[in-house]
């Protein structure tokens, strides 16, 4: 699951784990601390809320009998994503499904944005999709889900970057 520790990835992981004992591989832009540090992070009331939510969700999923393995990798980085796939297959065997939920919400008047701001929104979804296509072109996963947005159909003022990225998917 690209963007596995994000809201969609965490929700889908919970659903999967409630139905089967699975090994779920998450990728994400940010690093996660070593599991040895998690109890201290959770005990510290000043810890980053997003980080504590990710840790708690992994613990919840693993209590259900599933396993979560996290790799720091941007969905649009072919070299790193290739390494993730290789390592995951080495550790766990064949990858049975792909969920591409990585993305950045973006927004703002596109005419006033720098190219780098627009690219932060476009690249994870567009290049991430193309990279997954490349990495799995010779493989036969049971399922591939690309998480787009209803905004690609309905539109939304000030979100042309996000709409475009999702329309591509």
N, C-alpha and C positions, 0 to 999 in steps of 0.2 A: 504494500500500500504506500504509494508516494504521498507525502503529506500525512503519514499515518498518525502522527501525534496531534494533528489538527482536529477540529470539531467533527468533520465528516469521517475522517479516518478512525477516530476513537469510537464514534457511534457504530460504524460498520464492524469494527473489531469486536465490540461487545455483542452485537447481533450474531456474528459468526461463532464466537466462543460460547454463546448460549445454545447453539445447535450442534456443534461438533467440537471435539478436542483438536485444535489446529495449532500449527506453528505459524504465527503471523509475523511477517517481516515488515517493519516500518522504515521508511526513509524520511528524513527531514533536514532542513537547512541548519538547524541549531544542534549543538552537541547536547548530550545528556550526561550528567555526572555518573560516575561508577556506582553500581548498585550498593556498594558498601557505605556510600555516603547518604543514601536515601532516608534512612531513619532520622538522621540528624537534620536533614533538610525539612522533612515533614514535621519534626518537633519544633523547629524554629518558626515562630509566628511571623517573622519578618521575611521569610522566603518568598520568592517570586511566585505569585498565584498560578500563573500559566504552567510553570515548572512543576509545582505540587500537583496540579490537576493531571498532568501527563504521568507522573509517577504513580499517583493513586489509581489511575485507569489501568496502567500496566499491572499493578498489584492485583486489582480486581479481576482482570482477565486471567491472570495466572492462577488465582485462587479457584477459578472455574475448571482448571485442568489444562488450559491452553498455554502456549508459550508465546511471548513477544520478544523479538530480537530487533533492536534498533540500530540503524546505520545512519551516521551523519553523511548525507549525500543530497546534493541538489538534483532535482529531476531533470534538469537541462544540462547536466555534466556527463557526457557520454562515457568518459574514462572511469569516473567514480561509479556510475551506475552499472557499468560492465563488471567492475570489481565486486559490487554488492551482489549482483546476480551470481557470479562465480562463487563467492563465499557462501551465499545462502544455499546454493545447490550442493556445495561441498559439505556443509554442516547438516542440511536437512533433506537433501534429495531434490527431486523434480519440483519445480514451482507449478502449482496447479491453477492459480488464478492471479489476475492482475487488477488492481484498483488504482486508478490515477486520480487522486484527489488533491494533488499539490496545486497551490495557486496563491495569488495575492489579490485582494479585492480592488485595489486601485481606486480611481475616481478623480474627478476634477476636470476642468475645462482643458481638453486635449491641446488646443491651440496655445495654451499658456504653459504646457508641460515641457520639460526637457526630454530629450529622447531617452535618457537613462531612466526617467520615471516611468515612461510608457513601457519600456523594455522589462522593468521589474514585474509588470503585470502580464505582458505577452509571452515572455520567454518560458516561464515554468510550464504553462499549459501547452503552448505550441511546440517548443523544442522537446519538452517532456514527453508529449505524445509521439513525436517522431522518433525519439530515442527508444521508447518502449517498443515501437514497431520494429525498429532495427534489431534490438536485443532479442526479441522473441519471434522473429520472422521464420526461423527454422524449428521452433518449438510449437507444441500444441496444448496451450493451457485450456482448462475447462471453461474458463470465462475471462472476459476482459471488460471492465467497466470504466468508462471515462466520465468523470463527474464534471459536467458543464453547469450551466445556470439558465434558469428560465429567462433571465435578462437577454440572452442571445436571441430569443424569439419576441419578447415584449418590449425590449429596450428599457432604458432608464436614463434620464437626463444626467449628464456629467460623467458617464461611465463607458465611453466609447472604447477605451482600452480593454476593460473587463468584458464588455459585450463582444468585441472582436476576438479576444482569446477564447471565449466560450463558444462562439460561432464556429471557430476553426475546429474545435473538438467535435 
